[in-house]
Amino acid sequence: MPPPFRVELEPHHPAWAEQAECETARLYQAFGPALKAVHHIGSTAIPGIAAKPVLDLMPVAGDLSNLDDHRAAIETLGYEWWGEYGLPGRRYLTLSDPATGHRLVQVHAYAEGSPEITRHLAFRDYLRANPAIAAAYDAEKARCRAAHPDDSHAYGDCKSNWVQTIEADALNWAAASSD
């Protein structure tokens, strides 16, 4: 299990999108044709809200065994491989700065067709399309950061009820938008 880290929220940086593109290219280099897509998710992908300066990327593969076959290649890029890390059907990886130990990237990889892909993209797109809800999320994150400044795990637990409620709304919104 990756250790918890201090929760630092920063105002949105437009450079995060560029950094996500660069890291996406590295993921394609490591995983090759096993990847169907890589999506930038999480708060760094939502303009206008504060975020931990940690990119969340979601690679999509045809099959998880294809990802597993490329584990050595991704570890060569400095990633730590955590396996499912509590979520069946996921491969969780982290990349930290070797000099400081600060987390830089979290990878949540799934096989094509996983409902987790739909959930993550619906949440991201719903907040992008609804600035008032994004602002409410920003406030919830600030509240949880104040309550748990030194424990990223407790911070995540603190905001999970809010996120789950909004995820349900986001999935309904995404389903209605695709009709």
ChimeraX attribute file (.defattr): number of C-alpha atoms within 10 A of each C-alpha:
attribute: neighborCount
match mode: 1-to-1
recipient: residues
	/A:1	8
	/A:2	12
	/A:3	7
	/A:4	13
	/A:5	15
	/A:6	15
	/A:7	22
	/A:8	15
	/A:9	17
	/A:10	12
	/A:11	14
	/A:12	18
	/A:13	17
	/A:14	13
	/A:15	10
	/A:16	18
	/A:17	16
	/A:18	11
	/A:19	14
	/A:20	22
	/A:21	16
	/A:22	11
	/A:23	17
	/A:24	19
	/A:25	13
	/A:26	14
	/A:27	19
	/A:28	17
	/A:29	14
	/A:30	20
	/A:31	21
	/A:32	15
	/A:33	12
	/A:34	21
	/A:35	23
	/A:36	15
	/A:37	14
	/A:38	21
	/A:39	20
	/A:40	24
	/A:41	22
	/A:42	19
	/A:43	23
	/A:44	27
	/A:45	24
	/A:46	25
	/A:47	18
	/A:48	18
	/A:49	23
	/A:50	22
	/A:51	23
	/A:52	20
	/A:53	20
	/A:54	21
	/A:55	25
	/A:56	20
	/A:57	24
	/A:58	25
	/A:59	25
	/A:60	23
	/A:61	21
	/A:62	16
	/A:63	16
	/A:64	18
	/A:65	12
	/A:66	16
	/A:67	23
	/A:68	15
	/A:69	11
	/A:70	14
	/A:71	18
	/A:72	13
	/A:73	16
	/A:74	21
	/A:75	15
	/A:76	10
	/A:77	13
	/A:78	14
	/A:79	19
	/A:80	18
	/A:81	20
	/A:82	14
	/A:83	18
	/A:84	15
	/A:85	15
	/A:86	11
	/A:87	11
	/A:88	9
	/A:89	18
	/A:90	21
	/A:91	22
	/A:92	20
	/A:93	23
	/A:94	20
	/A:95	21
	/A:96	16
	/A:97	11
	/A:98	9
	/A:99	6
	/A:100	7
	/A:101	10
	/A:102	14
	/A:103	18
	/A:104	14
	/A:105	20
	/A:106	19
	/A:107	24
	/A:108	26
	/A:109	26
	/A:110	25
	/A:111	23
	/A:112	17
	/A:113	12
	/A:114	13
	/A:115	11
	/A:116	18
	/A:117	19
	/A:118	15
	/A:119	15
	/A:120	20
	/A:121	19
	/A:122	23
	/A:123	24
	/A:124	21
	/A:125	16
	/A:126	22
	/A:127	24
	/A:128	17
	/A:129	12
	/A:130	10
	/A:131	15
	/A:132	11
	/A:133	14
	/A:134	21
	/A:135	15
	/A:136	14
	/A:137	20
	/A:138	18
	/A:139	14
	/A:140	17
	/A:141	23
	/A:142	20
	/A:143	15
	/A:144	18
	/A:145	23
	/A:146	12
	/A:147	13
	/A:148	18
	/A:149	17
	/A:150	15
	/A:151	15
	/A:152	19
	/A:153	15
	/A:154	17
	/A:155	23
	/A:156	16
	/A:157	13
	/A:158	18
	/A:159	17
	/A:160	13
	/A:161	11
	/A:162	14
	/A:163	17
	/A:164	12
	/A:165	10
	/A:166	18
	/A:167	20
	/A:168	14
	/A:169	15
	/A:170	23
	/A:171	18
	/A:172	13
	/A:173	15
	/A:174	18
	/A:175	12
	/A:176	9
	/A:177	8
	/A:178	6
	/A:179	5
